[in-house]
Protein backbone atom coordinates (compact mmCIF):
# COMPACT_ATOMS: atom_id res chain seq x y z
CA UNK A 1 0.00 0.00 0.00
CA UNK A 2 2.96 2.35 0.50
CA UNK A 3 3.60 2.72 -3.22
CA UNK A 4 -0.11 2.94 -4.03
CA UNK A 5 -0.62 5.76 -1.52
CA UNK A 6 2.43 7.77 -2.51
CA UNK A 7 2.08 7.61 -6.29
CA UNK A 8 -1.71 8.07 -6.19
CA UNK A 9 -1.46 10.98 -3.73
CA UNK A 10 1.13 12.64 -5.99
CA UNK A 11 -1.27 12.28 -8.92
CA UNK A 12 1.14 10.14 -10.94
CA UNK A 13 -1.26 7.20 -10.91
CA UNK A 14 -5.05 7.20 -11.03
CA UNK A 15 -6.48 6.27 -7.63
CA UNK A 16 -7.25 2.59 -7.09
CA UNK A 17 -7.50 0.21 -4.15
CA UNK A 18 -5.87 -3.19 -4.67
CA UNK A 19 -7.55 -4.68 -1.61
CA UNK A 20 -8.69 -7.05 -0.38
CA UNK A 21 -5.60 -9.19 -0.32
CA UNK A 22 -3.91 -11.38 2.21
CA UNK A 23 -0.37 -10.70 3.29
CA UNK A 24 0.88 -13.46 1.00
CA UNK A 25 -1.50 -13.02 -1.96
CA UNK A 26 1.42 -12.62 -4.36
CA UNK A 27 3.45 -15.60 -3.10
CA UNK A 28 3.33 -19.26 -4.04
CA UNK A 29 2.01 -18.57 -7.53
CA UNK A 30 3.31 -18.57 -11.05
CA UNK A 31 1.55 -15.41 -12.20
CA UNK A 32 3.23 -12.05 -11.66
CA UNK A 33 0.31 -10.29 -9.95
CA UNK A 34 2.36 -7.62 -8.14
CA UNK A 35 4.53 -6.91 -11.17
CA UNK A 36 1.43 -6.72 -13.40
CA UNK A 37 -0.16 -4.14 -11.04
CA UNK A 38 3.01 -2.06 -11.22
CA UNK A 39 3.66 -2.33 -14.95
CA UNK A 40 0.01 -1.55 -15.69
CA UNK A 41 0.76 1.93 -14.30
CA UNK A 42 4.49 2.43 -14.93
CA UNK A 43 6.99 1.26 -17.51
CA UNK A 44 9.88 -1.08 -16.96
CA UNK A 45 13.25 0.63 -17.38
CA UNK A 46 16.77 -0.70 -17.58
CA UNK A 47 18.38 1.63 -15.03
CA UNK A 48 17.13 2.99 -11.71
CA UNK A 49 16.23 6.66 -11.28
CA UNK A 50 15.29 8.76 -8.27
CA UNK A 51 11.62 8.39 -7.39
CA UNK A 52 11.33 5.28 -9.51
CA UNK A 53 10.53 1.80 -8.25
CA UNK A 54 12.69 -1.24 -7.67
CA UNK A 55 10.91 -4.61 -7.48
CA UNK A 56 12.48 -7.71 -5.95
CA UNK A 57 11.72 -11.34 -6.64
CA UNK A 58 10.45 -13.02 -3.48
CA UNK A 59 9.78 -16.72 -3.97
CA UNK A 60 8.69 -17.40 -7.55
CA UNK A 61 7.46 -13.89 -8.33
CA UNK A 62 8.45 -10.24 -8.16
CA UNK A 63 6.60 -9.32 -5.00
CA UNK A 64 8.30 -6.57 -2.97
CA UNK A 65 9.03 -3.01 -4.04
CA UNK A 66 10.51 0.22 -2.82
CA UNK A 67 10.95 3.80 -3.97
CA UNK A 68 14.46 4.68 -5.07
CA UNK A 69 15.74 7.42 -2.77
CA UNK A 70 19.44 7.46 -3.72
CA UNK A 71 21.47 6.09 -6.62
CA UNK A 72 24.94 5.82 -5.07
CA UNK A 73 24.75 3.70 -3.08
CA UNK A 74 21.39 2.43 -4.31
CA UNK A 75 18.92 3.12 -1.49
CA UNK A 76 15.18 2.57 -1.24
CA UNK A 77 12.27 3.47 1.00
CA UNK A 78 10.03 0.49 1.61
CA UNK A 79 7.60 -1.04 4.09
CA UNK A 80 9.62 -3.96 5.34
CA UNK A 81 7.73 -6.56 7.38
CA UNK A 82 10.85 -7.77 9.19
CA UNK A 83 11.49 -4.22 10.44
CA UNK A 84 7.81 -3.66 11.28
CA UNK A 85 7.84 -0.18 9.73
CA UNK A 86 8.77 1.91 6.71
CA UNK A 87 12.56 2.20 6.43
CA UNK A 88 15.28 3.41 4.11
CA UNK A 89 17.69 0.63 3.13
CA UNK A 90 20.96 0.66 1.25
CA UNK A 91 20.35 -2.23 -1.15
CA UNK A 92 23.94 -3.48 -1.54
CA UNK A 93 24.26 -3.66 2.27
CA UNK A 94 20.94 -5.43 2.85
CA UNK A 95 21.38 -9.18 3.13
CA UNK A 96 17.61 -9.56 2.58
CA UNK A 97 17.57 -7.69 -0.73
CA UNK A 98 20.98 -7.49 -2.38
CA UNK A 99 21.10 -11.00 -3.84
CA UNK A 100 17.51 -11.09 -5.11
CA UNK A 101 16.67 -10.60 -8.79
CA UNK A 102 15.36 -7.08 -9.37
CA UNK A 103 13.60 -4.94 -11.95
CA UNK A 104 13.16 -1.17 -12.21
CA UNK A 105 10.10 0.83 -13.21
CA UNK A 106 9.39 4.51 -13.79
CA UNK A 107 6.32 6.74 -13.94
CA UNK A 108 8.22 9.35 -15.99
CA UNK A 109 9.26 9.55 -19.66
N, CA, C and O atoms as a GROMACS GRO file, in nm:
protein
  436
    1UNK      N    1   0.081  -0.120   0.000
    1UNK     CA    2   0.000   0.000   0.000
    1UNK      C    3   0.085   0.126   0.000
    1UNK      O    4   0.038   0.232  -0.041
    2UNK      N    5   0.211   0.116   0.045
    2UNK     CA    6   0.296   0.235   0.050
    2UNK      C    7   0.310   0.298  -0.088
    2UNK      O    8   0.289   0.418  -0.104
    3UNK      N    9   0.344   0.218  -0.188
    3UNK     CA   10   0.360   0.272  -0.322
    3UNK      C   11   0.229   0.324  -0.379
    3UNK      O   12   0.226   0.429  -0.443
    4UNK      N   13   0.120   0.252  -0.355
    4UNK     CA   14  -0.011   0.294  -0.403
    4UNK      C   15  -0.044   0.432  -0.347
    4UNK      O   16  -0.081   0.523  -0.421
    5UNK      N   17  -0.029   0.448  -0.216
    5UNK     CA   18  -0.062   0.576  -0.152
    5UNK      C   19   0.025   0.689  -0.204
    5UNK      O   20  -0.026   0.796  -0.237
    6UNK      N   21   0.153   0.668  -0.211
    6UNK     CA   22   0.243   0.777  -0.251
    6UNK      C   23   0.220   0.818  -0.395
    6UNK      O   24   0.201   0.937  -0.422
    7UNK      N   25   0.221   0.724  -0.488
    7UNK     CA   26   0.208   0.761  -0.629
    7UNK      C   27   0.068   0.810  -0.663
    7UNK      O   28   0.053   0.896  -0.750
    8UNK      N   29  -0.035   0.757  -0.598
    8UNK     CA   30  -0.171   0.807  -0.619
    8UNK      C   31  -0.185   0.947  -0.560
    8UNK      O   32  -0.242   1.036  -0.623
    9UNK      N   33  -0.135   0.967  -0.437
    9UNK     CA   34  -0.146   1.098  -0.373
    9UNK      C   35  -0.070   1.206  -0.449
    9UNK      O   36  -0.109   1.323  -0.446
   10UNK      N   37   0.038   1.168  -0.517
   10UNK     CA   38   0.113   1.264  -0.599
   10UNK      C   39   0.044   1.291  -0.732
   10UNK      O   40   0.082   1.384  -0.804
   11UNK      N   41  -0.056   1.211  -0.766
   11UNK     CA   42  -0.127   1.228  -0.892
   11UNK      C   43  -0.056   1.164  -1.010
   11UNK      O   44  -0.093   1.189  -1.125
   12UNK      N   45   0.044   1.081  -0.985
   12UNK     CA   46   0.114   1.014  -1.094
   12UNK      C   47   0.038   0.891  -1.144
   12UNK      O   48   0.059   0.845  -1.256
   13UNK      N   49  -0.048   0.839  -1.058
   13UNK     CA   50  -0.126   0.720  -1.091
   13UNK      C   51  -0.271   0.748  -1.052
   13UNK      O   52  -0.298   0.807  -0.947
   14UNK      N   53  -0.364   0.706  -1.136
   14UNK     CA   54  -0.505   0.720  -1.103
   14UNK      C   55  -0.536   0.638  -0.978
   14UNK      O   56  -0.488   0.526  -0.963
   15UNK      N   57  -0.616   0.694  -0.889
   15UNK     CA   58  -0.648   0.627  -0.763
   15UNK      C   59  -0.711   0.490  -0.787
   15UNK      O   60  -0.796   0.474  -0.875
   16UNK      N   61  -0.668   0.393  -0.708
   16UNK     CA   62  -0.725   0.259  -0.709
   16UNK      C   63  -0.696   0.196  -0.575
   16UNK      O   64  -0.607   0.240  -0.503
   17UNK      N   65  -0.770   0.093  -0.541
   17UNK     CA   66  -0.750   0.021  -0.415
   17UNK      C   67  -0.732  -0.126  -0.449
   17UNK      O   68  -0.828  -0.191  -0.493
   18UNK      N   69  -0.613  -0.180  -0.430
   18UNK     CA   70  -0.588  -0.319  -0.467
   18UNK      C   71  -0.644  -0.421  -0.370
   18UNK      O   72  -0.634  -0.541  -0.393
   19UNK      N   73  -0.702  -0.375  -0.261
   19UNK     CA   74  -0.755  -0.468  -0.161
   19UNK      C   75  -0.887  -0.528  -0.208
   19UNK      O   76  -0.948  -0.473  -0.299
   20UNK      N   77  -0.930  -0.634  -0.150
   20UNK     CA   78  -0.869  -0.705  -0.038
   20UNK      C   79  -0.761  -0.801  -0.086
   20UNK      O   80  -0.770  -0.856  -0.196
   21UNK      N   81  -0.661  -0.818  -0.005
   21UNK     CA   82  -0.560  -0.919  -0.032
   21UNK      C   83  -0.499  -0.963   0.100
   21UNK      O   84  -0.490  -0.887   0.196
   22UNK      N   85  -0.458  -1.087   0.102
   22UNK     CA   86  -0.392  -1.138   0.221
   22UNK      C   87  -0.246  -1.097   0.214
   22UNK      O   88  -0.198  -1.055   0.109
   23UNK      N   89  -0.176  -1.110   0.323
   23UNK     CA   90  -0.037  -1.070   0.329
   23UNK      C   91   0.050  -1.146   0.229
   23UNK      O   92   0.153  -1.096   0.184
   24UNK      N   93   0.009  -1.267   0.194
   24UNK     CA   94   0.088  -1.346   0.100
   24UNK      C   95   0.018  -1.370  -0.034
   24UNK      O   96   0.045  -1.470  -0.101
   25UNK      N   97  -0.072  -1.280  -0.074
   25UNK     CA   98  -0.150  -1.302  -0.196
   25UNK      C   99  -0.065  -1.314  -0.320
   25UNK      O  100  -0.109  -1.374  -0.418
   26UNK      N  101   0.056  -1.261  -0.318
   26UNK     CA  102   0.142  -1.262  -0.436
   26UNK      C  103   0.245  -1.376  -0.432
   26UNK      O  104   0.321  -1.393  -0.527
   27UNK      N  105   0.247  -1.452  -0.324
   27UNK     CA  106   0.345  -1.560  -0.310
   27UNK      C  107   0.286  -1.694  -0.352
   27UNK      O  108   0.164  -1.710  -0.362
   28UNK      N  109   0.372  -1.788  -0.376
   28UNK     CA  110   0.334  -1.926  -0.404
   28UNK      C  111   0.245  -1.937  -0.528
   28UNK      O  112   0.151  -2.016  -0.532
   29UNK      N  113   0.275  -1.859  -0.628
   29UNK     CA  114   0.201  -1.857  -0.753
   29UNK      C  115   0.300  -1.853  -0.868
   29UNK      O  116   0.420  -1.835  -0.849
   30UNK      N  117   0.249  -1.871  -0.986
   30UNK     CA  118   0.331  -1.857  -1.105
   30UNK      C  119   0.303  -1.727  -1.178
   30UNK      O  120   0.384  -1.684  -1.260
   31UNK      N  121   0.190  -1.665  -1.150
   31UNK     CA  122   0.155  -1.541  -1.220
   31UNK      C  123   0.214  -1.421  -1.146
   31UNK      O  124   0.219  -1.419  -1.023
   32UNK      N  125   0.258  -1.324  -1.221
   32UNK     CA  126   0.323  -1.205  -1.166
   32UNK      C  127   0.219  -1.098  -1.132
   32UNK      O  128   0.212  -0.995  -1.199
   33UNK      N  129   0.139  -1.122  -1.030
   33UNK     CA  130   0.031  -1.029  -0.994
   33UNK      C  131   0.084  -0.893  -0.952
   33UNK      O  132   0.035  -0.792  -1.001
   34UNK      N  133   0.181  -0.888  -0.863
   34UNK     CA  134   0.236  -0.762  -0.814
   34UNK      C  135   0.301  -0.685  -0.929
   34UNK      O  136   0.276  -0.565  -0.947
   35UNK      N  137   0.384  -0.754  -1.005
   35UNK     CA  138   0.452  -0.691  -1.117
   35UNK      C  139   0.352  -0.640  -1.220
   35UNK      O  140   0.371  -0.532  -1.276
   36UNK      N  141   0.246  -0.715  -1.246
   36UNK     CA  142   0.143  -0.672  -1.340
   36UNK      C  143   0.072  -0.545  -1.291
   36UNK      O  144   0.044  -0.455  -1.371
   37UNK      N  145   0.044  -0.536  -1.161
   37UNK     CA  146  -0.016  -0.414  -1.104
   37UNK      C  147   0.076  -0.296  -1.132
   37UNK      O  148   0.031  -0.190  -1.177
   38UNK      N  149   0.205  -0.314  -1.104
   38UNK     CA  150   0.301  -0.206  -1.122
   38UNK      C  151   0.315  -0.166  -1.268
   38UNK      O  152   0.304  -0.049  -1.302
   39UNK      N  153   0.340  -0.263  -1.355
   39UNK     CA  154   0.366  -0.233  -1.495
   39UNK      C  155   0.240  -0.194  -1.572
   39UNK      O  156   0.249  -0.149  -1.686
   40UNK      N  157   0.124  -0.209  -1.511
   40UNK     CA  158   0.002  -0.155  -1.569
   40UNK      C  159  -0.009  -0.004  -1.549
   40UNK      O  160  -0.094   0.061  -1.608
   41UNK      N  161   0.080   0.051  -1.464
   41UNK     CA  162   0.076   0.193  -1.430
   41UNK      C  163   0.209   0.264  -1.455
   41UNK      O  164   0.213   0.387  -1.461
   42UNK      N  165   0.315   0.188  -1.469
   42UNK     CA  166   0.449   0.243  -1.493
   42UNK      C  167   0.514   0.160  -1.602
   42UNK      O  168   0.459   0.058  -1.645
   43UNK      N  169   0.630   0.205  -1.648
   43UNK     CA  170   0.699   0.126  -1.751
   43UNK      C  171   0.829   0.072  -1.695
   43UNK      O  172   0.896   0.137  -1.616
   44UNK      N  173   0.862  -0.049  -1.738
   44UNK     CA  174   0.988  -0.108  -1.696
   44UNK      C  175   1.103  -0.033  -1.763
   44UNK      O  176   1.097  -0.002  -1.882
   45UNK      N  177   1.207  -0.005  -1.687
   45UNK     CA  178   1.325   0.063  -1.738
   45UNK      C  179   1.448  -0.019  -1.704
   45UNK      O  180   1.446  -0.104  -1.614
   46UNK      N  181   1.554   0.006  -1.776
   46UNK     CA  182   1.677  -0.070  -1.757
   46UNK      C  183   1.755  -0.024  -1.634
   46UNK      O  184   1.812  -0.106  -1.563
   47UNK      N  185   1.757   0.107  -1.611
   47UNK     CA  186   1.838   0.163  -1.504
   47UNK      C  187   1.750   0.235  -1.401
   47UNK      O  188   1.648   0.292  -1.437
   48UNK      N  189   1.790   0.232  -1.275
   48UNK     CA  190   1.712   0.300  -1.171
   48UNK      C  191   1.724   0.450  -1.183
   48UNK      O  192   1.823   0.503  -1.235
   49UNK      N  193   1.622   0.520  -1.133
   49UNK     CA  194   1.623   0.666  -1.128
   49UNK      C  195   1.554   0.709  -0.999
   49UNK      O  196   1.470   0.637  -0.946
   50UNK      N  197   1.590   0.826  -0.950
   50UNK     CA  198   1.529   0.876  -0.827
   50UNK      C  199   1.378   0.884  -0.839
   50UNK      O  200   1.326   0.931  -0.940
   51UNK      N  201   1.308   0.838  -0.738
   51UNK     CA  202   1.162   0.839  -0.739
   51UNK      C  203   1.100   0.724  -0.815
   51UNK      O  204   0.978   0.707  -0.814
   52UNK      N  205   1.182   0.646  -0.880
   52UNK     CA  206   1.134   0.528  -0.951
   52UNK      C  207   1.114   0.413  -0.853
   52UNK      O  208   1.127   0.430  -0.731
   53UNK      N  209   1.084   0.297  -0.907
   53UNK     CA  210   1.053   0.180  -0.825
   53UNK      C  211   1.152   0.069  -0.856
   53UNK      O  212   1.190   0.048  -0.971
   54UNK      N  213   1.192  -0.001  -0.752
   54UNK     CA  214   1.269  -0.124  -0.767
   54UNK      C  215   1.180  -0.236  -0.714
   54UNK      O  216   1.119  -0.223  -0.608
   55UNK      N  217   1.174  -0.346  -0.788
   55UNK     CA  218   1.091  -0.461  -0.748
   55UNK      C  219   1.182  -0.582  -0.735
   55UNK      O  220   1.264  -0.610  -0.822
   56UNK      N  221   1.165  -0.654  -0.625
   56UNK     CA  222   1.248  -0.771  -0.595
   56UNK      C  223   1.167  -0.898  -0.610
   56UNK      O  224   1.048  -0.903  -0.580
   57UNK      N  225   1.235  -1.002  -0.656
   57UNK     CA  226   1.172  -1.134  -0.664
   57UNK      C  227   1.176  -1.197  -0.524
   57UNK      O  228   1.282  -1.209  -0.463
   58UNK      N  229   1.060  -1.236  -0.478
   58UNK     CA  230   1.045  -1.302  -0.348
   58UNK      C  231   0.974  -1.434  -0.379
   58UNK      O  232   0.860  -1.432  -0.425
   59UNK      N  233   1.038  -1.545  -0.357
   59UNK     CA  234   0.978  -1.672  -0.397
   59UNK      C  235   0.984  -1.685  -0.548
   59UNK      O  236   1.088  -1.661  -0.608
   60UNK      N  237   0.873  -1.722  -0.610
   60UNK     CA  238   0.869  -1.740  -0.755
   60UNK      C  239   0.840  -1.613  -0.833
   60UNK      O  240   0.860  -1.608  -0.954
   61UNK      N  241   0.793  -1.509  -0.763
   61UNK     CA  242   0.746  -1.389  -0.833
   61UNK      C  243   0.812  -1.262  -0.781
   61UNK      O  244   0.868  -1.260  -0.671
   62UNK      N  245   0.804  -1.157  -0.861
   62UNK     CA  246   0.845  -1.024  -0.816
   62UNK      C  247   0.734  -0.973  -0.724
   62UNK      O  248   0.620  -0.955  -0.768
   63UNK      N  249   0.767  -0.952  -0.597
   63UNK     CA  250   0.660  -0.932  -0.500
   63UNK      C  251   0.690  -0.830  -0.391
   63UNK      O  252   0.609  -0.814  -0.299
   64UNK      N  253   0.801  -0.760  -0.398
   64UNK     CA  254   0.830  -0.657  -0.297
   64UNK      C  255   0.896  -0.540  -0.368
   64UNK      O  256   0.984  -0.558  -0.452
   65UNK      N  257   0.852  -0.418  -0.334
   65UNK     CA  258   0.903  -0.301  -0.404
   65UNK      C  259   0.936  -0.188  -0.307
   65UNK      O  260   0.891  -0.185  -0.193
   66UNK      N  261   1.017  -0.097  -0.357
   66UNK     CA  262   1.051   0.022  -0.282
   66UNK      C  263   1.071   0.138  -0.377
   66UNK      O  264   1.084   0.120  -0.498
   67UNK      N  265   1.073   0.258  -0.320
   67UNK     CA  266   1.095   0.380  -0.397
   67UNK      C  267   1.244   0.413  -0.389
   67UNK      O  268   1.302   0.416  -0.281
   68UNK      N  269   1.303   0.438  -0.502
   68UNK     CA  270   1.446   0.468  -0.507
   68UNK      C  271   1.470   0.608  -0.452
   68UNK      O  272   1.421   0.707  -0.506
   69UNK      N  273   1.548   0.614  -0.344
   69UNK     CA  274   1.574   0.742  -0.277
   69UNK      C  275   1.716   0.794  -0.301
   69UNK      O  276   1.743   0.912  -0.280
   70UNK      N  277   1.805   0.707  -0.346
   70UNK     CA  278   1.944   0.746  -0.372
   70UNK      C  279   2.001   0.647  -0.472
   70UNK      O  280   1.966   0.529  -0.471
   71UNK      N  281   2.089   0.697  -0.560
   71UNK     CA  282   2.147   0.609  -0.662
   71UNK      C  283   2.283   0.551  -0.622
   71UNK      O  284   2.314   0.438  -0.657
   72UNK      N  285   2.361   0.628  -0.550
   72UNK     CA  286   2.494   0.582  -0.507
   72UNK      C  287   2.513   0.606  -0.359
   72UNK      O  288   2.529   0.721  -0.320
   73UNK      N  289   2.512   0.507  -0.276
   73UNK     CA  290   2.475   0.370  -0.308
   73UNK      C  291   2.324   0.360  -0.327
   73UNK      O  292   2.249   0.441  -0.274
   74UNK      N  293   2.282   0.262  -0.403
   74UNK     CA  294   2.139   0.243  -0.431
   74UNK      C  295   2.063   0.225  -0.300
   74UNK      O  296   2.089   0.130  -0.225
   75UNK      N  297   1.970   0.316  -0.273
   75UNK     CA  298   1.892   0.312  -0.149
   75UNK      C  299   1.744   0.322  -0.183
   75UNK      O  300   1.705   0.386  -0.281
   76UNK      N  301   1.663   0.257  -0.100
   76UNK     CA  302   1.518   0.257  -0.124
   76UNK      C  303   1.443   0.284   0.006
   76UNK      O  304   1.494   0.259   0.116
   77UNK      N  305   1.322   0.333  -0.010
   77UNK     CA  306   1.227   0.347   0.100
   77UNK      C  307   1.122   0.240   0.077
   77UNK      O  308   1.061   0.234  -0.030
   78UNK      N  309   1.100   0.156   0.178
   78UNK     CA  310   1.003   0.049   0.161
   78UNK      C  311   0.944   0.008   0.296
   78UNK      O  312   1.004   0.030   0.401
   79UNK      N  313   0.826  -0.051   0.289
   79UNK     CA  314   0.760  -0.104   0.409
   79UNK      C  315   0.809  -0.247   0.424
   79UNK      O  316   0.769  -0.336   0.349
   80UNK      N  317   0.895  -0.268   0.520
   80UNK     CA  318   0.962  -0.396   0.534
   80UNK      C  319   0.906  -0.469   0.656
   80UNK      O  320   0.924  -0.425   0.769
   81UNK      N  321   0.840  -0.581   0.632
   81UNK     CA  322   0.773  -0.656   0.738
   81UNK      C  323   0.869  -0.695   0.850
   81UNK      O  324   0.833  -0.687   0.968
   82UNK      N  325   0.990  -0.736   0.816
   82UNK     CA  326   1.085  -0.777   0.919
   82UNK      C  327   1.124  -0.663   1.011
   82UNK      O  328   1.159  -0.686   1.127
   83UNK      N  329   1.118  -0.539   0.961
   83UNK     CA  330   1.149  -0.422   1.044
   83UNK      C  331   1.024  -0.373   1.117
   83UNK      O  332   1.034  -0.303   1.218
   84UNK      N  333   0.906  -0.409   1.065
   84UNK     CA  334   0.781  -0.366   1.128
   84UNK      C  335   0.746  -0.220   1.104
   84UNK      O  336   0.665  -0.163   1.176
   85UNK      N  337   0.809  -0.160   1.002
   85UNK     CA  338   0.784  -0.018   0.973
   85UNK      C  339   0.840   0.017   0.835
   85UNK      O  340   0.900  -0.066   0.768
   86UNK      N  341   0.819   0.140   0.795
   86UNK     CA  342   0.877   0.191   0.671
   86UNK      C  343   1.020   0.233   0.703
   86UNK      O  344   1.045   0.304   0.800
   87UNK      N  345   1.115   0.189   0.620
   87UNK     CA  346   1.256   0.220   0.643
   87UNK      C  347   1.325   0.259   0.512
   87UNK      O  348   1.273   0.236   0.404
   88UNK      N  349   1.441   0.318   0.526
   88UNK     CA  350   1.528   0.341   0.411
   88UNK      C  351   1.642   0.241   0.423
   88UNK      O  352   1.706   0.231   0.527
   89UNK      N  353   1.667   0.167   0.315
   89UNK     CA  354   1.770   0.063   0.313
   89UNK      C  355   1.869   0.093   0.203
   89UNK      O  356   1.832   0.141   0.096
   90UNK      N  357   1.994   0.065   0.229
   90UNK     CA  358   2.096   0.066   0.125
   90UNK      C  359   2.097  -0.076   0.068
   90UNK      O  360   2.134  -0.170   0.137
   91UNK      N  361   2.056  -0.090  -0.056
   91UNK     CA  362   2.035  -0.223  -0.115
   91UNK      C  363   2.161  -0.309  -0.113
   91UNK      O  364   2.152  -0.424  -0.072
   92UNK      N  365   2.278  -0.258  -0.156
   92UNK     CA  366   2.394  -0.348  -0.154
   92UNK      C  367   2.431  -0.397  -0.014
   92UNK      O  368   2.494  -0.502  -0.001
   93UNK      N  369   2.392  -0.326   0.090
   93UNK     CA  370   2.426  -0.366   0.227
   93UNK      C  371   2.319  -0.454   0.291
   93UNK      O  372   2.342  -0.509   0.399
   94UNK      N  373   2.205  -0.467   0.228
   94UNK     CA  374   2.094  -0.543   0.285
   94UNK      C  375   2.105  -0.690   0.245
   94UNK      O  376   2.091  -0.724   0.127
   95UNK      N  377   2.129  -0.775   0.342
   95UNK     CA  378   2.138  -0.918   0.313
   95UNK      C  379   2.006  -0.971   0.259
   95UNK      O  380   2.005  -1.064   0.178
   96UNK      N  381   1.894  -0.912   0.303
   96UNK     CA  382   1.761  -0.956   0.258
   96UNK      C  383   1.736  -0.925   0.111
   96UNK      O  384   1.664  -1.000   0.044
   97UNK      N  385   1.794  -0.815   0.060
   97UNK     CA  386   1.757  -0.769  -0.073
   97UNK      C  387   1.867  -0.779  -0.179
   97UNK      O  388   1.836  -0.799  -0.296
   98UNK      N  389   1.991  -0.766  -0.140
   98UNK     CA  390   2.098  -0.749  -0.238
   98UNK      C  391   2.112  -0.864  -0.337
   98UNK      O  392   2.145  -0.841  -0.453
   99UNK      N  393   2.089  -0.986  -0.295
   99UNK     CA  394   2.110  -1.100  -0.384
   99UNK      C  395   1.986  -1.138  -0.465
   99UNK      O  396   1.994  -1.226  -0.551
  100UNK      N  397   1.875  -1.073  -0.440
  100UNK     CA  398   1.751  -1.109  -0.511
  100UNK      C  399   1.748  -1.048  -0.651
  100UNK      O  400   1.798  -0.937  -0.673
  101UNK      N  401   1.688  -1.120  -0.747
  101UNK     CA  402   1.667  -1.060  -0.880
  101UNK      C  403   1.581  -0.935  -0.865
  101UNK      O  404   1.492  -0.930  -0.780
  102UNK      N  405   1.609  -0.834  -0.947
  102UNK     CA  406   1.536  -0.708  -0.937
  102UNK      C  407   1.504  -0.649  -1.074
  102UNK      O  408   1.572  -0.676  -1.173
  103UNK      N  409   1.400  -0.568  -1.076
  103UNK     CA  410   1.360  -0.494  -1.196
  103UNK      C  411   1.336  -0.350  -1.152
  103UNK      O  412   1.313  -0.323  -1.034
  104UNK      N  413   1.340  -0.258  -1.250
  104UNK     CA  414   1.316  -0.117  -1.221
  104UNK      C  415   1.200  -0.069  -1.305
  104UNK      O  416   1.179  -0.115  -1.417
  105UNK      N  417   1.123   0.025  -1.250
  105UNK     CA  418   1.010   0.083  -1.321
  105UNK      C  419   1.009   0.233  -1.296
  105UNK      O  420   1.061   0.281  -1.196
  106UNK      N  421   0.946   0.307  -1.390
  106UNK     CA  422   0.939   0.451  -1.379
  106UNK      C  423   0.801   0.500  -1.420
  106UNK      O  424   0.736   0.441  -1.507
  107UNK      N  425   0.758   0.608  -1.357
  107UNK     CA  426   0.632   0.674  -1.394
  107UNK      C  427   0.658   0.792  -1.486
  107UNK      O  428   0.563   0.858  -1.528
  108UNK      N  429   0.784   0.820  -1.517
  108UNK     CA  430   0.822   0.935  -1.599
  108UNK      C  431   0.880   0.888  -1.730
  108UNK      O  432   0.940   0.780  -1.739
  109UNK      N  433   0.862   0.971  -1.835
  109UNK     CA  434   0.926   0.955  -1.966
  109UNK      C  435   0.931   0.823  -2.021
  109UNK      O  436   0.984   0.805  -2.130
   0.00000   0.00000   0.00000
